[in-house]
Amino acid sequence: MQDQNTPRRLGVVGGLGALGAADVFFKLVKALPGRKGQEQPELLFEQHPFHEDDIPGERSASQNGRKLYVFDMIRRFEARQVDAVVLPCFLSHTFLDELASEIRLPIVSIMDALYHHVVQRHAGVRRLGVLTSDHVRAKALFERRFPGTDWEILYPRAEVQRECVMAAIYAADGIKAGCLQGGSTERLAAACRDLTEQGAELILPGFAEIPIVIDALLDCGFPVLDTNLIYARYAVSQDAMPRTRQFKVGVVGGVGPAATVDFVDKIVRNTAARRDQEHVKLVVEQNPQIPDRTEHLLGDGPDPTVALYSTCKKLEAADADIIAIPCNTAHAFVERIQPYLSIPVVNMLSETVAHIRKHFADRKVVGLLATSGTVRSGVYHDVVMRAGLQLLVPDDEHQDLVMGAIYGPAGVKAGFTEGACVQDLLRALTSLARRGAEVIVLGCTELPLLLHEDEAFAVAGKTVVVLDPTEILARKCVSLSRQSDA
């Protein structure tokens, strides 16, 4: 919940019907709770020229331009740190589901507002008359919120819908044209009469323009609700709203490029999905120009801290919820940048050790095959020791073989995945196993391109298991995504 002492900021999307949006804004101001000074909730109203068809509410009218306009407006509000969006347009509420997975800000639902009002204030009412556009009717917006098992939704008959409802809004002398008296109100009154004759107990306007002339309808005795006022009161009453945007994993790519492709493949393979839309949402910032982590840790290369931080900030700006860095050596720099990020870096090293503790609890000696930078940084030493395990690293001779398998002219970073690089890596692995290693961690993200995770090796009369930290990281990212979506 938001701190009650912190004023909320509501962004109001204008431009989709100037008169209706202005009426909602006016009623928002009236509905604001009586607080003093800076405690008063803040309203940000913004509109831009928006070209639409002459009759955008027609059944077959394209809403593509409206969708993109609303999306862009919400992104602008996100940049201004708004807490929630007020969207006074029934047409736009027909495609809220399309927006929800792509935006961070919650949209206050006008249909939720009407539902709560009807349930709380008109508990005995079951026959609802609706005055809305042909398009909204076709999309069954009101039926979705007021299901037929509990309510009966009534619409004006076809001729009345065409000659009275649609004409009252869109005709040359309609409300959108600024004509708030005479023909427009007479047409709406005729539509209300048609609904009451059908047995409607309440009439719900499905145009933001209708509440502007509601007094004329109420004077005729029709049970019409001011949907703009109901929406405004509901919007200011919501202290906090859930954010429904789909979970997104941000990936620091390019460290190295082949390892990034391998990691994304592992995300896909570890996702139980029946169709494209059930896969994990990813954003990859592929930055091979991040300085070599090993060269810096060995004292000979430029510091990659700023480049890593810059890449993470780009992922943060791209709405990622977590950051995955498929590079073991880069984790030596995570503690430097994490305090300055608003989203967490999922620590691949910690997840690997947790995996060992959970699945190989009887094994206490961990062998590490990694770059010399990772070995000398001590990042694996620290996390392994905290878990009560022992870490073994290759001696100088075999560490040179590991570095050759990674960086050599016939190594994996040069594009080789067979031959001498594999044989050199196996020699280093065998040395660690003979010294007592029971689990071998492939502590460089290119090494799983040479050896496979969970591949068992029989060495000196015992079985040694090989683990791939990028596979473990991929599974963790998928798990976090599923937990968020649950």
Beta strands, then each sheet from edge to edge (+ up, - down):
strand 1: 9-13
strand 2: 42-46
strand 3: 84-86
strand 4: 107-108
strand 5: 127-131
strand 6: 152-154
strand 7: 202-205
strand 8: 248-253
strand 9: 281-286
strand 10: 322-324
strand 11: 365-369
strand 12: 390-392
strand 13: 439-442
strand 14: 456-459
strand 15: 462-467
sheet 1: 2+ 1+ 3+ 4+
sheet 2: 6+ 5+ 7+
sheet 3: 9+ 8+ 10+
sheet 4: 12+ 11+ 13+ 15+ 14-
end
